[in-house]
């Protein structure tokens, strides 16, 4: 445990010091990986531990992104940049989850997908949301007097929040709540038979995952300085799902590795060919066929890496 904690600290310190050794583009690439990694971890929490595969997770990402865009234009404080998006995403997750957890399997997937596509259709046409152009010119947050418009300040702010999100999810999956959630994933009927309120646990997991996804959306808006309706589109959920599967389902850390692999591969391949999605698709197929445990599963098998 101490060795694992030390390794985590070393990784965080290395990521925090990254701008000192690399240029602007590699740093921006790393920041994009971190933001998508948080989003992928929130989906992995819902899917890998709760057993709820969602194609509508982008709804919470988009809600957090749009709320942050509006709030930051009025006030650049942490309340606008973080608290308001997280609360809005949590409220949306509570409502959507209330209806979605009543079904399972493909019906759950299609219902969550329907919700996200409703948000996309509305955002695409609503003039007050910028319609298809979205919202541009979003300022970055000011936290404790620290203006994150400065590149170094934003990087440290981002690393701090990503670390906090990872620790929160890590603690959740190792808490009694997390153990019950895994039990529900493995055998829902048995957990219900022994007296656990399964629906409440699933709804709480849905809200936690949605809240973290909303924070990821808020960070994405601050990173780009803009947001478009594509944040709600089903492909946003699909990309996060690919990251989770490539990294390793039910590992959290694997979601971050999957995010890095996906974005780096996309960046590298798209610079050579416009058909980069074809290569990404082939890579995904290879992982499913030959490394179903993802990158983390492959590392465990080869070097004895523990969860």
DRENDO-1510 file (C-alpha; in Angstrom, 1 decimal, always signed):
<recs>
REC; n; res; u; v; w
REC; 1; UNK; +0.0; +0.0; +0.0 .
REC; 2; UNK; +2.8; +2.4; +0.9 .
REC; 3; UNK; +4.6; +1.6; -2.4 .
REC; 4; UNK; +1.4; +2.2; -4.3 .
REC; 5; UNK; +0.9; +5.5; -2.6 .
REC; 6; UNK; +4.5; +6.5; -3.2 .
REC; 7; UNK; +4.0; +5.6; -6.9 .
REC; 8; UNK; +0.9; +7.8; -7.1 .
REC; 9; UNK; +2.7; +10.8; -5.5 .
REC; 10; UNK; +5.6; +10.4; -8.0 .
REC; 11; UNK; +3.2; +10.3; -11.0 .
REC; 12; UNK; +1.3; +13.4; -9.7 .
REC; 13; UNK; +4.6; +15.3; -9.1 .
REC; 14; UNK; +5.9; +14.3; -12.6 .
REC; 15; UNK; +2.7; +15.4; -14.3 .
REC; 16; UNK; +2.7; +18.7; -12.3 .
REC; 17; UNK; +6.3; +19.4; -13.3 .
REC; 18; UNK; +5.7; +18.5; -17.0 .
REC; 19; UNK; +5.6; +22.1; -18.3 .
REC; 20; UNK; +9.1; +22.7; -17.0 .
REC; 21; UNK; +10.5; +20.2; -19.5 .
REC; 22; UNK; +8.2; +20.3; -22.5 .
REC; 23; UNK; +6.7; +22.8; -24.9 .
REC; 24; UNK; +3.2; +24.2; -25.3 .
REC; 25; UNK; +1.8; +21.5; -27.6 .
REC; 26; UNK; +2.8; +18.5; -25.4 .
REC; 27; UNK; +1.5; +20.3; -22.3 .
REC; 28; UNK; -1.9; +20.9; -24.0 .
REC; 29; UNK; -2.0; +17.3; -25.1 .
REC; 30; UNK; -1.4; +16.2; -21.5 .
REC; 31; UNK; -4.1; +18.5; -20.2 .
REC; 32; UNK; -6.6; +17.1; -22.7 .
REC; 33; UNK; -5.6; +13.6; -21.6 .
REC; 34; UNK; -6.2; +14.5; -17.9 .
REC; 35; UNK; -9.6; +16.0; -18.6 .
REC; 36; UNK; -10.8; +13.1; -20.7 .
REC; 37; UNK; -9.3; +10.8; -18.1 .
REC; 38; UNK; -11.6; +12.2; -15.4 .
REC; 39; UNK; -14.6; +11.8; -17.7 .
REC; 40; UNK; -13.6; +8.2; -18.5 .
REC; 41; UNK; -13.0; +7.4; -14.8 .
REC; 42; UNK; -16.5; +8.6; -14.0 .
REC; 43; UNK; -17.9; +6.3; -16.7 .
REC; 44; UNK; -15.7; +3.4; -15.4 .
REC; 45; UNK; -17.1; +4.0; -11.9 .
REC; 46; UNK; -20.6; +3.6; -13.3 .
REC; 47; UNK; -19.9; +0.8; -15.7 .
REC; 48; UNK; -17.0; -1.2; -14.2 .
REC; 49; UNK; -18.2; -1.1; -10.6 .
REC; 50; UNK; -21.9; -0.5; -10.9 .
REC; 51; UNK; -22.5; -2.6; -14.0 .
REC; 52; UNK; -24.5; +0.2; -15.7 .
REC; 53; UNK; -23.2; +0.7; -19.3 .
REC; 54; UNK; -24.4; +4.2; -20.3 .
REC; 55; UNK; -24.3; +5.8; -23.8 .
REC; 56; UNK; -25.8; +9.0; -22.3 .
REC; 57; UNK; -23.0; +9.9; -20.0 .
REC; 58; UNK; -22.2; +12.8; -22.3 .
REC; 59; UNK; -25.4; +14.5; -20.9 .
REC; 60; UNK; -23.6; +15.3; -17.7 .
REC; 61; UNK; -20.4; +16.3; -19.4 .
REC; 62; UNK; -22.3; +18.7; -21.6 .
REC; 63; UNK; -24.4; +20.1; -18.7 .
REC; 64; UNK; -21.2; +20.8; -16.6 .
REC; 65; UNK; -19.6; +22.4; -19.7 .
REC; 66; UNK; -22.5; +24.7; -20.5 .
REC; 67; UNK; -23.2; +25.7; -16.9 .
REC; 68; UNK; -19.5; +26.6; -16.5 .
REC; 69; UNK; -19.5; +28.6; -19.7 .
REC; 70; UNK; -22.5; +30.7; -18.6 .
REC; 71; UNK; -21.4; +31.1; -15.0 .
REC; 72; UNK; -17.8; +32.0; -15.8 .
REC; 73; UNK; -19.0; +34.8; -18.1 .
REC; 74; UNK; -20.8; +36.3; -15.2 .
REC; 75; UNK; -18.2; +35.6; -12.5 .
REC; 76; UNK; -14.8; +33.9; -12.8 .
REC; 77; UNK; -14.8; +32.5; -9.2 .
REC; 78; UNK; -14.6; +28.8; -8.2 .
REC; 79; UNK; -18.3; +28.8; -7.4 .
REC; 80; UNK; -19.1; +29.5; -11.1 .
REC; 81; UNK; -16.3; +27.3; -12.5 .
REC; 82; UNK; -16.7; +24.2; -10.4 .
REC; 83; UNK; -19.5; +24.2; -7.8 .
REC; 84; UNK; -22.3; +25.3; -10.1 .
REC; 85; UNK; -21.4; +22.8; -12.9 .
REC; 86; UNK; -21.1; +20.0; -10.4 .
REC; 87; UNK; -24.4; +20.7; -8.7 .
REC; 88; UNK; -26.2; +21.1; -12.1 .
REC; 89; UNK; -24.8; +17.7; -13.3 .
REC; 90; UNK; -25.7; +16.1; -10.0 .
REC; 91; UNK; -29.3; +17.3; -10.2 .
REC; 92; UNK; -29.6; +16.1; -13.8 .
REC; 93; UNK; -28.1; +12.7; -12.9 .
REC; 94; UNK; -30.6; +12.4; -10.0 .
REC; 95; UNK; -33.5; +13.0; -12.4 .
REC; 96; UNK; -32.2; +10.9; -15.3 .
REC; 97; UNK; -31.0; +8.2; -13.0 .
REC; 98; UNK; -34.4; +8.0; -11.3 .
REC; 99; UNK; -36.0; +6.9; -14.6 .
REC; 100; UNK; -33.0; +5.0; -16.0 .
REC; 101; UNK; -32.2; +2.6; -13.2 .
REC; 102; UNK; -35.7; +1.2; -13.5 .
REC; 103; UNK; -34.6; -0.8; -16.5 .
REC; 104; UNK; -31.4; -2.7; -17.3 .
REC; 105; UNK; -29.3; -4.0; -20.1 .
REC; 106; UNK; -29.9; -2.7; -23.6 .
REC; 107; UNK; -33.0; -0.7; -22.3 .
REC; 108; UNK; -30.8; +1.2; -19.9 .
REC; 109; UNK; -28.3; +1.9; -22.7 .
REC; 110; UNK; -31.0; +3.2; -25.0 .
REC; 111; UNK; -32.8; +5.2; -22.4 .
REC; 112; UNK; -29.6; +7.1; -21.3 .
REC; 113; UNK; -28.7; +7.6; -25.0 .
REC; 114; UNK; -32.2; +9.1; -25.6 .
REC; 115; UNK; -31.7; +11.6; -22.8 .
REC; 116; UNK; -28.3; +12.8; -24.1 .
REC; 117; UNK; -29.6; +13.1; -27.6 .
REC; 118; UNK; -32.5; +15.2; -26.4 .
REC; 119; UNK; -30.0; +17.6; -24.8 .
REC; 120; UNK; -27.9; +17.6; -28.0 .
REC; 121; UNK; -31.0; +18.4; -30.2 .
REC; 122; UNK; -32.0; +21.2; -27.9 .
REC; 123; UNK; -28.5; +22.8; -27.6 .
REC; 124; UNK; -28.1; +22.5; -31.3 .
REC; 125; UNK; -31.2; +24.7; -32.0 .
REC; 126; UNK; -31.4; +27.0; -28.9 .
REC; 127; UNK; -30.2; +30.5; -29.8 .
REC; 128; UNK; -29.5; +31.4; -26.2 .
REC; 129; UNK; -27.0; +28.5; -26.1 .
REC; 130; UNK; -25.3; +29.7; -29.3 .
REC; 131; UNK; -27.1; +27.0; -31.3 .
REC; 132; UNK; -24.6; +24.9; -33.4 .
REC; 133; UNK; -21.8; +27.4; -32.8 .
REC; 134; UNK; -22.0; +27.0; -29.0 .
REC; 135; UNK; -20.5; +29.4; -26.6 .
REC; 136; UNK; -17.1; +31.0; -27.2 .
REC; 137; UNK; -14.9; +33.4; -25.3 .
REC; 138; UNK; -15.2; +31.7; -21.9 .
REC; 139; UNK; -12.8; +33.1; -19.3 .
REC; 140; UNK; -10.9; +30.8; -17.0 .
REC; 141; UNK; -11.5; +30.6; -13.3 .
REC; 142; UNK; -9.8; +32.6; -10.5 .
REC; 143; UNK; -9.2; +30.4; -7.4 .
REC; 144; UNK; -7.9; +31.8; -4.2 .
REC; 145; UNK; -6.6; +34.8; -6.1 .
REC; 146; UNK; -4.8; +32.6; -8.6 .
REC; 147; UNK; -5.7; +33.5; -12.2 .
REC; 148; UNK; -5.7; +30.3; -14.2 .
REC; 149; UNK; -5.5; +32.3; -17.4 .
REC; 150; UNK; -1.8; +31.9; -16.8 .
REC; 151; UNK; -0.6; +28.6; -18.4 .
REC; 152; UNK; +1.4; +27.4; -15.4 .
REC; 153; UNK; -1.4; +28.3; -12.9 .
REC; 154; UNK; -4.0; +26.5; -15.1 .
REC; 155; UNK; -1.8; +23.4; -15.3 .
REC; 156; UNK; -1.4; +23.2; -11.5 .
REC; 157; UNK; -5.1; +23.9; -11.0 .
REC; 158; UNK; -6.0; +21.1; -13.4 .
REC; 159; UNK; -3.5; +18.6; -11.9 .
REC; 160; UNK; -4.9; +19.3; -8.4 .
REC; 161; UNK; -8.5; +18.8; -9.5 .
REC; 162; UNK; -7.8; +15.6; -11.4 .
REC; 163; UNK; -5.9; +14.2; -8.4 .
REC; 164; UNK; -8.8; +15.1; -6.2 .
REC; 165; UNK; -11.3; +13.5; -8.5 .
REC; 166; UNK; -9.2; +10.3; -8.7 .
REC; 167; UNK; -8.9; +10.1; -4.9 .
REC; 168; UNK; -12.6; +10.6; -4.4 .
REC; 169; UNK; -13.5; +7.8; -6.9 .
REC; 170; UNK; -10.8; +5.6; -5.5 .
REC; 171; UNK; -12.1; +6.1; -1.9 .
REC; 172; UNK; -15.7; +5.5; -3.1 .
REC; 173; UNK; -14.9; +2.1; -4.7 .
REC; 174; UNK; -13.0; +0.9; -1.6 .
REC; 175; UNK; -15.7; +2.1; +0.9 .
REC; 176; UNK; -18.5; -0.1; +2.1 .
REC; 177; UNK; -20.7; +1.6; -0.6 .
REC; 178; UNK; -18.2; +0.5; -3.2 .
REC; 179; UNK; -18.2; -3.1; -2.0 .
REC; 180; UNK; -22.0; -3.2; -2.1 .
REC; 181; UNK; -22.0; -1.7; -5.6 .
REC; 182; UNK; -19.7; -4.4; -6.8 .
REC; 183; UNK; -21.9; -7.0; -5.2 .
REC; 184; UNK; -24.9; -5.6; -7.1 .
REC; 185; UNK; -22.8; -5.7; -10.3 .
REC; 186; UNK; -22.0; -9.4; -9.7 .
REC; 187; UNK; -25.5; -10.6; -8.6 .
REC; 188; UNK; -28.2; -8.0; -8.2 .
REC; 189; UNK; -30.9; -10.4; -7.2 .
REC; 190; UNK; -28.8; -11.9; -4.4 .
REC; 191; UNK; -28.0; -8.4; -3.0 .
REC; 192; UNK; -31.7; -7.5; -3.1 .
REC; 193; UNK; -32.6; -10.8; -1.4 .
REC; 194; UNK; -30.3; -10.1; +1.6 .
REC; 195; UNK; -31.9; -6.7; +2.2 .
REC; 196; UNK; -29.8; -4.1; +0.4 .
REC; 197; UNK; -31.8; -1.2; -1.2 .
REC; 198; UNK; -30.4; -1.9; -4.7 .
REC; 199; UNK; -32.2; +1.0; -6.4 .
REC; 200; UNK; -30.8; +3.5; -4.0 .
REC; 201; UNK; -27.3; +2.3; -4.4 .
REC; 202; UNK; -27.5; +2.4; -8.1 .
REC; 203; UNK; -29.0; +5.8; -8.1 .
REC; 204; UNK; -26.3; +7.1; -5.8 .
REC; 205; UNK; -23.6; +5.6; -8.1 .
REC; 206; UNK; -25.4; +7.3; -11.0 .
REC; 207; UNK; -25.3; +10.7; -9.3 .
REC; 208; UNK; -21.7; +10.4; -8.2 .
REC; 209; UNK; -20.6; +9.4; -11.7 .
REC; 210; UNK; -22.7; +12.2; -13.2 .
REC; 211; UNK; -21.2; +14.8; -10.8 .
REC; 212; UNK; -17.6; +13.9; -11.7 .
REC; 213; UNK; -18.5; +13.9; -15.4 .
REC; 214; UNK; -20.0; +17.4; -14.9 .
REC; 215; UNK; -16.7; +18.6; -13.4 .
REC; 216; UNK; -14.8; +17.1; -16.3 .
REC; 217; UNK; -17.1; +19.1; -18.7 .
REC; 218; UNK; -16.4; +22.3; -16.7 .
REC; 219; UNK; -12.7; +21.7; -17.0 .
REC; 220; UNK; -13.0; +21.1; -20.7 .
REC; 221; UNK; -14.8; +24.4; -21.2 .
REC; 222; UNK; -12.1; +26.2; -19.3 .
REC; 223; UNK; -9.4; +24.4; -21.3 .
REC; 224; UNK; -10.8; +25.3; -24.7 .
REC; 225; UNK; -12.4; +28.6; -23.8 .
REC; 226; UNK; -15.5; +27.5; -25.6 .
REC; 227; UNK; -18.1; +24.7; -25.8 .
REC; 228; UNK; -20.4; +23.3; -28.6 .
REC; 229; UNK; -23.4; +21.0; -28.7 .
REC; 230; UNK; -21.0; +18.1; -29.6 .
REC; 231; UNK; -20.4; +17.8; -25.9 .
REC; 232; UNK; -23.9; +16.2; -25.6 .
REC; 233; UNK; -23.6; +14.0; -28.7 .
REC; 234; UNK; -23.5; +10.2; -28.2 .
REC; 235; UNK; -20.0; +10.0; -29.7 .
REC; 236; UNK; -18.6; +11.8; -26.7 .
REC; 237; UNK; -19.9; +8.9; -24.5 .
REC; 238; UNK; -18.6; +6.5; -27.1 .
REC; 239; UNK; -15.1; +7.9; -27.0 .
REC; 240; UNK; -15.1; +7.6; -23.2 .
REC; 241; UNK; -16.3; +4.1; -23.4 .
REC; 242; UNK; -13.5; +3.2; -25.8 .
REC; 243; UNK; -11.0; +4.8; -23.3 .
REC; 244; UNK; -12.4; +2.6; -20.5 .
REC; 245; UNK; -12.3; -0.6; -22.5 .
REC; 246; UNK; -8.8; +0.1; -23.8 .
REC; 247; UNK; -7.5; +0.9; -20.4 .
REC; 248; UNK; -9.3; -1.8; -18.5 .
REC; 249; UNK; -12.8; -1.9; -17.1 .
REC; 250; UNK; -13.2; -1.6; -13.3 .
REC; 251; UNK; -9.8; -0.2; -12.6 .
REC; 252; UNK; -10.1; +3.6; -12.6 .
REC; 253; UNK; -6.4; +4.0; -13.4 .
REC; 254; UNK; -7.0; +2.1; -16.6 .
REC; 255; UNK; -9.5; +4.8; -17.7 .
REC; 256; UNK; -6.7; +7.4; -17.5 .
REC; 257; UNK; -4.3; +5.0; -19.4 .
REC; 258; UNK; -7.0; +4.5; -22.0 .
REC; 259; UNK; -7.5; +8.2; -22.3 .
REC; 260; UNK; -3.8; +8.7; -22.9 .
REC; 261; UNK; -3.7; +5.8; -25.5 .
REC; 262; UNK; -6.8; +7.1; -27.3 .
REC; 263; UNK; -5.7; +10.8; -27.5 .
REC; 264; UNK; -2.1; +10.1; -28.3 .
REC; 265; UNK; -3.1; +7.6; -31.0 .
REC; 266; UNK; -5.6; +10.0; -32.4 .
REC; 267; UNK; -3.1; +12.9; -32.4 .
REC; 268; UNK; -0.4; +10.8; -34.0 .
REC; 269; UNK; -2.5; +9.0; -36.7 .
REC; 270; UNK; -4.6; +12.0; -37.6 .
REC; 271; UNK; -1.4; +13.9; -38.5 .
REC; 272; UNK; -0.7; +11.3; -41.2 .
REC; 273; UNK; -4.2; +10.3; -42.5 .
REC; 274; UNK; -7.8; +11.5; -42.5 .
REC; 275; UNK; -8.9; +7.9; -42.0 .
REC; 276; UNK; -7.6; +7.9; -38.4 .
REC; 277; UNK; -10.9; +6.6; -37.1 .
REC; 278; UNK; -10.4; +3.4; -39.1 .
REC; 279; UNK; -7.1; +2.8; -37.4 .
REC; 280; UNK; -8.6; +3.5; -34.0 .
REC; 281; UNK; -11.5; +1.1; -34.8 .
REC; 282; UNK; -9.0; -1.6; -35.7 .
REC; 283; UNK; -7.0; -0.9; -32.5 .
REC; 284; UNK; -10.2; -1.3; -30.4 .
REC; 285; UNK; -11.0; -4.6; -32.1 .
REC; 286; UNK; -7.5; -5.9; -31.3 .
REC; 287; UNK; -7.9; -5.0; -27.7 .
REC; 288; UNK; -11.3; -6.7; -27.4 .
REC; 289; UNK; -10.0; -9.9; -29.0 .
REC; 290; UNK; -6.5; -10.2; -27.6 .
REC; 291; UNK; -6.5; -8.0; -24.4 .
REC; 292; UNK; -10.0; -8.0; -23.0 .
REC; 293; UNK; -8.6; -6.8; -19.7 .
REC; 294; UNK; -7.2; -3.7; -21.4 .
REC; 295; UNK; -3.9; -2.1; -20.8 .
REC; 296; UNK; -4.1; -2.8; -17.0 .
REC; 297; UNK; -5.0; -6.4; -17.6 .
REC; 298; UNK; -2.1; -6.8; -19.9 .
REC; 299; UNK; +0.3; -5.3; -17.4 .
REC; 300; UNK; -1.0; -7.5; -14.6 .
REC; 301; UNK; -0.4; -10.5; -16.8 .
REC; 302; UNK; +3.1; -9.6; -17.8 .
REC; 303; UNK; +4.6; -7.8; -14.8 .
REC; 304; UNK; +2.3; -8.9; -12.0 .
REC; 305; UNK; +0.8; -5.4; -11.5 .
REC; 306; UNK; -1.8; -5.4; -8.8 .
REC; 307; UNK; -5.1; -3.4; -8.8 .
</recs>
